[in-house]
Amino acid sequence: MCAIVGLMSSRHGFQQQLKVMASKMLAEMASRGPDSSSVIELVKEGVALGHNRLAIVGGDDAVKPIVCDGIMV
């Protein structure tokens, strides 16, 4: 199982808090993906995305990165 969160805000002061809020949301769902966790924040756009990942059983290549526009999530 995995967990995915996404937050978006157009309020200026609120945008700086998105990464913290996404991290707290993922912590609440830690049991859904204990192998890795990541949050990416695009402050200018007012977006934060995060995920908890449960690695696929199968050795060293079990953890697959998610890459978007050259940024690994």
JORAQUI-V759646 format. One line per field, one symbol per residue. phi: phi as a letter, one per 20 degrees, with the letter a starting at -180 (. if undefined). burial: + if it has 9 or more other C-alpha atoms within 8 Angstrom, else -. Layout:
# JORAQUI-V759646
phi = ???
burial = ???
This chain:
# JORAQUI-V759646
phi = .ccccbcbbdfgffffefffffffffffdgfeafeabbcccdfgemcccbbdcdfffqnfefedfddclmded
burial = -++++++++----++--++--++-++--++-+++-++-+++-+--++++++++++------+----------+
